[in-house]
Amino acid sequence: MLSPPWRLDNPSADGTPPGAARPRGEIDLTLLERAVSELEVLDGELAAVLPEGDPLLCTVRVRLGCLYADLYVRNPTDDLRARGLRLLRGVRATGVLDPQEGRVAAIRLVVLLLPPVSLHGWNGKFDHGMETIDLGRRIGEGDPEVVADLTELRELLAGLVSESPEGSIEPMRRIIENLDMVGEMTRPDGAFRIDDLAVQAARLAPTMESPVSDHLRLISSMAAELAADEPDARITPMVVTDEEAATMAAQTIASMETYIPGTVRPDDLAALVEALGKGSEGEEADTAWWSAMGRALHGSRTGDPDLSAEAAELLGGVMASDSSERTNWLSEVLSLGLLVGTFTMGGNLADRDQMRARLDTFVDPASAAPHSAPANMPFMRSLQTVTRCAHLQLRTDEATQEGDSEKLQGVIEEALDLLGEDDEHDAWRFQVLYLLGQAHLAWGLLDGGMSALRTGLAYFEEAVKHPSVPAALRPTMEALEVAMLGASSLLDPDPPRVLEAVAQVRRTLDGPAAIPDQHVRTRQAIAFALLAVHKPMGDRSVLEEAVGELEQARRDLTERMSPDTRNSVLWDLAGAYQVRGDRERDDLGAAVGAAQESLKVLAENVLLQLGAEHGLEAARAGASRGLLAAQWAAVDGRVAEAVEALENGRGLVLRAAAAAAGVPEQLAARGEAELAEQWRNAVAGLPVEAAPTVSRPDIRTEAGTDTGTGMGAGSMEELRSALARILPPGAAPGFSIPSTLRRRALDALRLPDGDGSEGLRGLLGTPGLAELRDGLRDAGADALVYLMPGQGEGAEDGAAILVRRTGEPTALPLPGLGAQGREALERYLDAGARRSALPEGDLDAYDEAHRGWEAALEGLCDWAGAAVLGPVLGALGVRTADSDTDRPARLVLVPCGNLGAVPWHAARLPAPLGHRYVCESVVVSYAASGGEFLRAAGRGRMAVGERVVLVADPSGDLMWAEDEVAALRAAYYPDALLYGWHEDASEDALGTPEDVLCHLPGSPAASPASLLHLVVHGLAGLRPTDSALHLAEGRLTVTRILDVPPAPGGERAAAGPLVVLSACETDLSSRDHDEALTPTTALLARGATDVVGSRWKVSDSASAALMVVFHHHLTVMGLAPPDALRAAQLWMLNIDRRPVPGLTDELLAETVGNVRGLARVVSWAGFIHQGNPAAQAAVAGGRA
């Protein structure tokens, strides 16, 4: 008697046709295998005594064959298939089976004849994929065995379909139709037309489940493009060895995985890479190319940048070899794509710049690159479209950030031309549509045109829904669509449509990811859309959904994801917590905490950049975000956290410069001596001038730029802010992967270390309150004061955060720093902008504009005292009306946002006889941040007269420069080394940037000067890193000052020099002022202890007089630099002033004849002190 599993009415052998739903795994596998073993024994025994065709023997064999088929479904192997086919074919041939047995045997034969992919779907196993590709090759070749199997399969299905249950008939008919189509594609000679392949693959695709349907669509589109280029083309199978066939199969799977993520399981990607490296002899270059592609693919899926670096190395070898024209050209193309992925997943901006340079050459009609591809290169049109779009994307990005409408319109015209060149069904047409959408949105935001905005949104929608979007990009495009719908709801609210799109895009979270952070970005897009819906609806459940998505995204973050992704997720979560504002769940505390973590990630990204120029570009959001987080904390009474937020956000480039100096030492301490040396060499190898980058909006908009995730009712500013968050910048890195070195170094520093090394977060750490208080006490300063402009939606008041020597910090609300209260500052900035915009040579217009600017400056000083510093000094207990000017208070100011443009020491306070300036009662020093204050305060002062270097304007344009330098040398520094336009300077002492750099700390050329005094032109550039001192043979930019190789040992000198910039606008940046990156702050970061700089262009005669008096108090009176500067400014204020000994000849006559002119604010208040605020005199060679 047969056991139950063998019964024909058992569920595992019930005759369910293929395609019908039947639960798997109902029969225990162990029981099934035991039954097979028993039947095999019984079959052997019966075969020994019964003739072939005996009914009992056939019954046993049909049951055994069915069990082989059941095992094959669970684990398809060639052995099980062969056994099952032999038995079931044999018993059917005898003709002794009853109808039920015959039907069951036919169904199990169908199971055994179907390819594994038809039984299980595409499961991502590499070996199964290779078998499937090989089967397709054999079908195409007309392999007799395969053709016979397929013919038998079709006949079996045709016989079964009429007797099958209703639910099974349609799936069976689809299989029959597919088999018929496969038969049509097969030719006796193994050749078939390309256009036939395109048509038949397109017909097959809708009948298959994903990803097989995606594979067929890909094959169809590729075949269609080939057929368009060569209509009569045929594919004729080549005679290849099994090894060659396996290599070609691996290459096919790699191509599919590129377009269809999930074709290969993540665990099997390494096997794919290994298979791609097994090429034929004599094809080493092609094998290396495929190996590079495999590594790039593996790296993009896993986020492992080392794989991308290996791919780059392989491609470099291919391009340096005598490879074929085709392989070399493809290497150039792959190198571009490789670094797009590297940059997207966490590379640095140097990657992007190399990509731009290569793309410029690649698309330039005058260069050989566009024409270097072989004439018969497949898919040439698609590759050209992709590269041209990438180039236009970069130009769109640059024009957007430069605010250049004309450039954007030029990009739009070129993109429209490109759209016209492509067929409506072109494989990459969606990319052109996407580009047009982004360019139109950027253009609309710049000019305020609603028509352009709506056009841009329409292009985006068309791009997202275009049928040519590859499977790899479909989830990303759908996420973009939901974000765009959220943005468009600011113009035309449509919550149901947005929520429907959210539900649709959530389904993509169950699918494979093309890049590691794909699902994280999708959740970000969902949250953005939900927040946009919540704003007009006020539905708390929608808000909770948004917070939940971002919290899950945060949990999904890993170190392998790009800093941009990690930073933006954390910042979006902070904004969502702030919007929710649930006090019971401490949402404000959670918002501040997420913001702090976001800023720490941003600091790491700044350090990842190579050079100050790129560091600033990465750091731009830091200051405004730190300011906003500080405001959240201060409003909630978390003043200590407000200080932490400000420190985390401010001076990121300066902090990175300081951290970079310590990186080699930390690496060496961790046993990474080679990495340490490579780090030093990379900085030493930076170009003299960085490549151009984009600029920022005018500093008038800096306060209040980043307002979190709260959205209003559709204002242009809100839409601009929203779109800036959901439209990523064009990722365009280069081929050589410049970020590899820094990324490896920072990864090494992230690893735990048992030797006490502080690691990455320690290098980038910000000071705590205890450190700030200790620093104030050591420097003899009374308080550190952060001045914060009010910002964010609904924020009216700004605030001052007061950190005293003892006790907890306090927050002082200041309505005068709110948006409405800062009118005087806005007028001042507007007046300066009008003056700067005038063409050269229009002296009358300039004089009028200058008078308007000076009037605005006077108003600014009145506002600064009454609205800001008056209340601050009152809160600190500083008496000003009758203060003893010999025992003044000492403050260190950290003005945030465009408050950095204000001369706070010249703020006017009420007094019995009119007014007093703050500097009459207070010694004011400025700092970019508390951390920068501590770094400078921790350095000693060198004896000023030890090694003095004086630089007179090399251009000879400054009328009083030579007189100023001559006076200083004659009166105070007779042994000074002279450079520039001076009769006593040697012929080779021209005063070049190299001359100045060699006297700064960290230079290997010479010992640093103790005093470096420069009387040169200085100008705030469009970028802070382009702000420069104008010297002989070039400019000394902030970039060149900061980008100095770390000294061996990583330590700065214990004492630093005094640097005096007797020049215009050396402590101001015309754009990103809140980054606090100016020549003054850069020199402090370079190792100076004190720097004197200026906020505006000062009359050079007034400047010369003030400087002589400053040096008199510095040398003769023995005052420290901040006190000497204050004394000089008080001397300028005093109309009864007496000349100091250094004022002689023409300079003395000028000062005597300009008694009241020197007392004007414009003549003296432009100069400020940054650095060590201590009053102690210098100690020769050591600390004050």
Secondary structure, 3 states (H helix, E strand, C coil): CCCHHHCCCCHHHCCCCCCCCCCCCCCCHHHHHHHHHHHHHHHHHHHHHCCCCCHHHHHHHHHHHHHHHHHHHHCCCHHHHHHHHHHHHHHHHHCCCCHHHHHHHHHHHHHHHCCHHHHHCCCCCHHHHHHHHHHHHHHHCCCHHHHHHHHHHHHHHHHHHCCCCHHHHHHHHHHHHHHHHHHHHCCCCCCEEHHHHHHHHHHHHHHCCCCHHHHHHHHHHHHHHHHHHCCCCEECCCCCCHHHHHHHHHHHHHHHHHHCCCCCCHHHHHHHHHHHCCCCCCCHHHHHHHHHHHHHHHHHHHCCHHHHHHHHHHHHHHHHCCCCHHHHHHHHHHHHHHHHHHHHCCCCHHHHHHHHHHHHHHHCCCCCHHHCCCCCCCCHHHHHHHHHHHHHHHHHHHHHHHCCHHHHHHHHHHHHHHHHHCCCCCCCHHHHHHHHHHHHHHHHHHHCCHHHHHHHHHHHHHHHHCCCCCCCCHHHHHHHHHHHHHHHCCCCCCHHHHHHHHHHHHHHHHCCCCCCCHHHHHHHHHHHHHHHHHHHHCCHHHHHHHHHHHHHHHHHCCCCCCHHHHHHHHHHHHHHHHHHCCCCCCHHHHHHHHHHHHHHHHHHHHHHCCCHHHHHHHHHHHHHHHHHHHHHHHHCCCHHHHHHHHHHHCCHHHHHHHHHHHHHHHHHHCCCHHHHHHHHHHHHCCCCCCCCCCCCCCHHHCCCCCCCCCCCCCCHHHHHHHHHHHCCCCCCCCCCCCHHHHHHHHHHHHCCCCCCCCHHHHHCCCCCHHHHHHHHHHHCCCEEEEEECCCCCCCCCEEEEEEECCCCCEEEEEHHHCCCCCHHHHHHHHHHHHHHHCCCCCHHHHHHHHHHHHHHHHHHHHHHHHHHHHHHHHHHCCCCCCCCCCCCEEEEEEECHHHHHCCHHHCEEEECCEEEEHHHCEEEEECCCHHHHHHHHCCEECCCCCCEEEEECCCCCCCCHHHHHHHHHHHCCCCCEEEECCCCCCCCCCCCHHHHHCCCCCCCCCCCCCEEEEECEEECCCCHHHCEEEECCEEEEHHHHHCCCCCCCCCCCCEECEEEECCCCCCCCCCCHHHCCCHHHHHHHHCCCEEEEECCCCCHHHHHHHHHHHHHHHHCCCCCHHHHHHHHHHHHHCCCCCCCCCCCHHHHHHHHCCCCCCCCHHHHCCEEEEECCCCCCCECCECC
